[in-house]
């Protein structure tokens, strides 16, 4: 009985290590770059992976002046964690709940709003939705690559 229990514990430890090791630190590279919102006022910029860490910011301009900014960081793990710093306050952590080659959903039901953040690629476009955990009060954003300066 003890031998069986020790084997199960050892097998579990190996499985956790393998899952962690298999997580590609660059799996969100499809998110990187400069993205201009279709509204013409919103811009979101994401760095390339730094060993699984992604750093970003979002800015909303009105009449050429910043009216909102947010810093963002995605921490690596078997499932990444999105950290938001709206107006520099935070972080508010949103662990990933779903991830694929071209989309990721982060959620934190304890947060006031948003509780869910989803990013996905739609061809050459980057799309995003923020909402409550039940998808109510959804706001959708659509981005294209920023023009070269």
URBEL-V955644 format. One record per residue. N is the residue number from 0. PSI is psi in degrees with one decimal (none if undefined). NEAR is the number of other C-alpha atoms within 12 Angstrom. Layout:
# URBEL-V955644
((N | PSI | NEAR) (N | PSI | NEAR))
This chain:
# URBEL-V955644
((0 | -47.7 | 7) (1 | -41.0 | 8) (2 | -42.3 | 9) (3 | -43.2 | 10) (4 | -43.9 | 11) (5 | -38.6 | 12) (6 | -41.8 | 13) (7 | -41.4 | 14) (8 | -45.3 | 14) (9 | -42.2 | 14) (10 | -41.2 | 14) (11 | -43.1 | 14) (12 | -41.2 | 14) (13 | -40.5 | 14) (14 | -43.9 | 15) (15 | -42.6 | 16) (16 | -43.5 | 15) (17 | -44.3 | 14) (18 | -41.1 | 15) (19 | -43.2 | 18) (20 | -29.8 | 16) (21 | -14.4 | 16) (22 | 117.7 | 21) (23 | 117.2 | 24) (24 | -13.0 | 23) (25 | 17.0 | 25) (26 | -11.0 | 29) (27 | 19.7 | 38) (28 | -23.6 | 27) (29 | -15.9 | 29) (30 | -21.0 | 36) (31 | 154.6 | 31) (32 | -173.5 | 29) (33 | 128.0 | 28) (34 | 127.7 | 35) (35 | 128.1 | 28) (36 | 149.5 | 27) (37 | -22.0 | 21) (38 | -9.6 | 16) (39 | -4.5 | 21) (40 | -24.1 | 25) (41 | 136.0 | 29) (42 | 138.2 | 33) (43 | 132.9 | 37) (44 | 130.9 | 30) (45 | 133.4 | 30) (46 | 163.9 | 26) (47 | 165.7 | 23) (48 | 132.8 | 24) (49 | 84.4 | 21) (50 | 40.5 | 19) (51 | -12.0 | 27) (52 | 135.1 | 27) (53 | 137.1 | 32) (54 | 136.7 | 32) (55 | 169.8 | 31) (56 | 155.4 | 29) (57 | 141.6 | 31) (58 | 140.8 | 28) (59 | 124.9 | 25) (60 | 141.0 | 19) (61 | 123.5 | 15) (62 | 37.4 | 9) (63 | 5.3 | 12) (64 | 142.6 | 12) (65 | 122.4 | 16) (66 | -11.7 | 16) (67 | 142.7 | 21) (68 | 154.5 | 25) (69 | 133.4 | 28) (70 | 148.4 | 28) (71 | 150.9 | 31) (72 | 136.2 | 33) (73 | 120.8 | 41) (74 | 141.4 | 29) (75 | 156.9 | 28) (76 | 177.6 | 24) (77 | -37.0 | 25) (78 | 124.6 | 29) (79 | 161.7 | 32) (80 | 123.6 | 32) (81 | 127.2 | 37) (82 | 121.6 | 32) (83 | 139.8 | 35) (84 | 72.2 | 23) (85 | 131.1 | 24) (86 | 25.8 | 18) (87 | -5.6 | 18) (88 | 146.9 | 14) (89 | -164.9 | 17) (90 | 157.1 | 20) (91 | 120.5 | 30) (92 | 136.4 | 28) (93 | 97.7 | 36) (94 | 147.3 | 31) (95 | 138.0 | 29) (96 | -24.6 | 23) (97 | 142.4 | 22) (98 | 139.6 | 23) (99 | -170.6 | 21) (100 | -20.3 | 18) (101 | 14.7 | 24) (102 | 156.1 | 26) (103 | 139.2 | 33) (104 | 130.6 | 33) (105 | 146.1 | 36) (106 | 146.3 | 36) (107 | 92.5 | 28) (108 | -19.0 | 21) (109 | -12.4 | 15) (110 | 149.6 | 22) (111 | -63.9 | 16) (112 | 136.4 | 24) (113 | 164.9 | 29) (114 | -19.0 | 32) (115 | 136.4 | 37) (116 | 125.4 | 39) (117 | 133.9 | 37) (118 | 142.5 | 33) (119 | 154.7 | 30) (120 | 137.0 | 27) (121 | 85.0 | 18) (122 | -121.5 | 14) (123 | -1.8 | 17) (124 | 151.5 | 25) (125 | 131.8 | 34) (126 | 152.7 | 31) (127 | 148.8 | 30) (128 | 137.1 | 29) (129 | 145.2 | 28) (130 | 178.4 | 26) (131 | 168.8 | 23) (132 | -29.5 | 25) (133 | 14.0 | 16) (134 | 5.4 | 20) (135 | 164.3 | 15) (136 | 35.2 | 16) (137 | 139.1 | 19) (138 | 128.3 | 19) (139 | 144.6 | 23) (140 | 143.0 | 29) (141 | 133.4 | 29) (142 | 149.9 | 33) (143 | 162.7 | 28) (144 | 140.2 | 26) (145 | 147.6 | 23) (146 | 145.0 | 13) (147 | 140.8 | 8) (148 | none | 5))
